[in-house]
Amino acid sequence: MRVFVTGGTGAIGRHTIPALLESGHAVTALARTPQKAALLHARGARPAMVSLFDRAELAPAFAGHDAVLNLATSIPPMSRFMSAAAMRDNYRVRTEGSAAVVDAALEAGVGRVVQESVSMLYRDQGSRWIGEDAPVDHYPLTRGNFAAEAGAHRFTESGGGAGVVLRFGWFYGPGAEHSEQLFALAGRHIGTVLGRPGGYVSSIHLADAASAVVAALEVPAGTYNVVDDEPLTKRSYAFALARAAGATAWLSGPGRAACLLGDRLTSLTRSLRVSNARFRAAAGWAPRYRSAREGWLATASVLRT
Ligand SMILES: NC(=O)c1ccc[n+]([C@@H]2O[C@H](COP(=O)([O-])OP(=O)(O)OC[C@H]3O[C@@H](n4cnc5c(N)ncnc54)[C@H](OP(=O)(O)O)[C@@H]3O)[C@@H](O)[C@H]2O)c1
């Protein structure tokens, strides 16, 4: 297939482009600067310098492609996570940006739009498994995600082709800045637990997120959770990270106290035991790392080199 990727230089995108090329697809990728264009070219993609917010530029750039993978996001790094201004950028990417992508894909006659979303928009379900039809929460941080998801569904309903939403778990792996920061803290015996230690965190290694994006080129339109097979409790997740870093956690936090920080963190403090059953069945996809235990060990071996 001929595939157009946005966010190809990001955490998921940089794993996705090689995975697409290895599967035999031809890749064009949006670049925001000449430096990023050169980087994408070196990685085997054809760069296109167009604005994510400009439908008139996007439509001709999309023409001739079979699918558009919208992986552009602007989630602030941990140091700026509480900044309203930083969150506004992400909101704009997910609202205006995703709408322009769908409009342009419809105009260009593209057959498929795959939209990145997150599984942190489900309600806290304690230890119950969460499928795609479980109740979601409309708190401020999720507004942009719901807008982006609505765009993909609008693409399907407009008769343009298949709109696919991928709700990723908390991703980790080489190339994700927050993972590298958590790994460094773990190496200094500091464990991170956000929310109740017995609550669940559903995660996905970046390599598995990338293979899921490739598999999403073949699934029927709809919404799919993309998480690993075995969500861990937050306590077990911190233990898995400490083990991978080769250090015992002496300090662990902030735990339940993180809930006091309000809705910017509620996405990360809730208990989410998310199931990947629908995507496994539709795509024949399976994660290489069944849980963060195996995935963090593999990540550690890369981060140490
Ligand atoms: N998603 C999670 O699970 C999660 C959880 C916690 C923390 N984080 C952290 O959040 C930070 C950001 O992660 P991220 O998921 O947003 O991915 P990212 O790694 O920052 O990548 C975002 C991608 O979207 C592109 N992009 C951003 N704004 C754009 C715009 N206005 N127009 C076109 N393209 C645009 C970027 O392009 P450029 O290369 O040109 O910038 C990049 O390719 C990282 O530190 C990550 O570790 C993520």
The ligand as an SDF file (V2000), in Angstrom:
LIG
                    3D

 48 52  0  0  0  0  0  0  0  0999 V2000
    1.2760    8.5650   24.9420 N   0  0  0  0  0  0  0  0  0  0  0  0
    1.7600    8.1140   26.0970 C   0  0  0  0  0  0  0  0  0  0  0  0
    1.5140    6.9750   26.5140 O   0  0  0  0  0  0  0  0  0  0  0  0
    2.6120    9.0360   26.9270 C   0  0  0  0  0  0  0  0  0  0  0  0
    2.4620    8.9510   28.2740 C   0  0  0  0  0  0  0  0  0  0  0  0
    3.2350    9.7710   29.0810 C   0  0  0  0  0  0  0  0  0  0  0  0
    4.1470   10.6390   28.5420 C   0  0  0  0  0  0  0  0  0  0  0  0
    4.3190   10.6930   27.2150 N   0  0  0  0  0  0  0  0  0  0  0  0
    5.3780   11.6210   26.7540 C   0  0  0  0  0  0  0  0  0  0  0  0
    4.8440   12.6980   26.0850 O   0  0  0  0  0  0  0  0  0  0  0  0
    5.8300   13.2420   25.2050 C   0  0  0  0  0  0  0  0  0  0  0  0
    5.2500   13.3990   23.8430 C   0  0  0  0  0  0  0  0  0  0  0  0
    4.8200   12.1450   23.3760 O   0  0  0  0  0  0  0  0  0  0  0  0
    3.8630   12.0570   22.1320 P   0  0  0  0  0  0  0  0  0  0  0  0
    3.0770   10.8350   22.2450 O   0  0  0  0  0  0  0  0  0  0  0  0
    3.0930   13.3450   21.9960 O   0  0  0  0  0  0  0  0  0  0  0  0
    4.8150   11.8650   20.9280 O   0  0  0  0  0  0  0  0  0  0  0  0
    6.0900   12.5340   20.3950 P   0  0  0  0  0  0  0  0  0  0  0  0
    7.1140   11.5370   20.5660 O   0  0  0  0  0  0  0  0  0  0  0  0
    6.3380   13.9090   20.9300 O   0  0  0  0  0  0  0  0  0  0  0  0
    5.6900   12.6870   18.8590 O   0  0  0  0  0  0  0  0  0  0  0  0
    4.7080   13.5300   18.4030 C   0  0  0  0  0  0  0  0  0  0  0  0
    4.7090   13.4930   16.8770 C   0  0  0  0  0  0  0  0  0  0  0  0
    3.6900   14.3640   16.4200 O   0  0  0  0  0  0  0  0  0  0  0  0
    4.3010   15.4100   15.6430 C   0  0  0  0  0  0  0  0  0  0  0  0
    3.6260   16.6720   15.8860 N   0  0  0  0  0  0  0  0  0  0  0  0
    3.4920   17.3250   17.0600 C   0  0  0  0  0  0  0  0  0  0  0  0
    2.8520   18.4920   16.8610 N   0  0  0  0  0  0  0  0  0  0  0  0
    2.5850   18.5700   15.5320 C   0  0  0  0  0  0  0  0  0  0  0  0
    1.9650   19.5340   14.7030 C   0  0  0  0  0  0  0  0  0  0  0  0
    1.5070   20.6760   15.2090 N   0  0  0  0  0  0  0  0  0  0  0  0
    1.9050   19.2860   13.3910 N   0  0  0  0  0  0  0  0  0  0  0  0
    2.3820   18.1490   12.8580 C   0  0  0  0  0  0  0  0  0  0  0  0
    2.9800   17.2010   13.5990 N   0  0  0  0  0  0  0  0  0  0  0  0
    3.0800   17.4030   14.9150 C   0  0  0  0  0  0  0  0  0  0  0  0
    5.7620   15.4880   16.0740 C   0  0  0  0  0  0  0  0  0  0  0  0
    6.5230   16.0650   15.0520 O   0  0  0  0  0  0  0  0  0  0  0  0
    7.9330   16.7810   15.3450 P   0  0  0  0  0  0  0  0  0  0  0  0
    8.9640   15.6710   15.3730 O   0  0  0  0  0  0  0  0  0  0  0  0
    8.1240   17.7000   14.2190 O   0  0  0  0  0  0  0  0  0  0  0  0
    7.8210   17.4550   16.6760 O   0  0  0  0  0  0  0  0  0  0  0  0
    6.0350   14.0040   16.2840 C   0  0  0  0  0  0  0  0  0  0  0  0
    6.2720   13.3650   15.0460 O   0  0  0  0  0  0  0  0  0  0  0  0
    7.0040   12.2820   25.2130 C   0  0  0  0  0  0  0  0  0  0  0  0
    7.9420   12.7580   26.1320 O   0  0  0  0  0  0  0  0  0  0  0  0
    6.3440   11.0230   25.7240 C   0  0  0  0  0  0  0  0  0  0  0  0
    7.3200   10.1830   26.2630 O   0  0  0  0  0  0  0  0  0  0  0  0
    3.5420    9.9420   26.3740 C   0  0  0  0  0  0  0  0  0  0  0  0
  1  2  1  0
  2  3  2  0
  2  4  1  0
  4  5  1  0
  4 48  2  0
  5  6  2  0
  6  7  1  0
  7  8  2  0
  8  9  1  0
  8 48  1  0
  9 10  1  0
  9 46  1  0
 10 11  1  0
 11 12  1  0
 11 44  1  0
 12 13  1  0
 13 14  1  0
 14 15  2  0
 14 16  1  0
 14 17  1  0
 17 18  1  0
 18 19  2  0
 18 20  1  0
 18 21  1  0
 21 22  1  0
 22 23  1  0
 23 24  1  0
 23 42  1  0
 24 25  1  0
 25 26  1  0
 25 36  1  0
 26 27  1  0
 26 35  1  0
 27 28  2  0
 28 29  1  0
 29 30  1  0
 29 35  2  0
 30 31  1  0
 30 32  2  0
 32 33  1  0
 33 34  2  0
 34 35  1  0
 36 37  1  0
 36 42  1  0
 37 38  1  0
 38 39  2  0
 38 40  1  0
 38 41  1  0
 42 43  1  0
 44 45  1  0
 44 46  1  0
 46 47  1  0
M  CHG  2   8   1  16  -1
M  END
$$$$
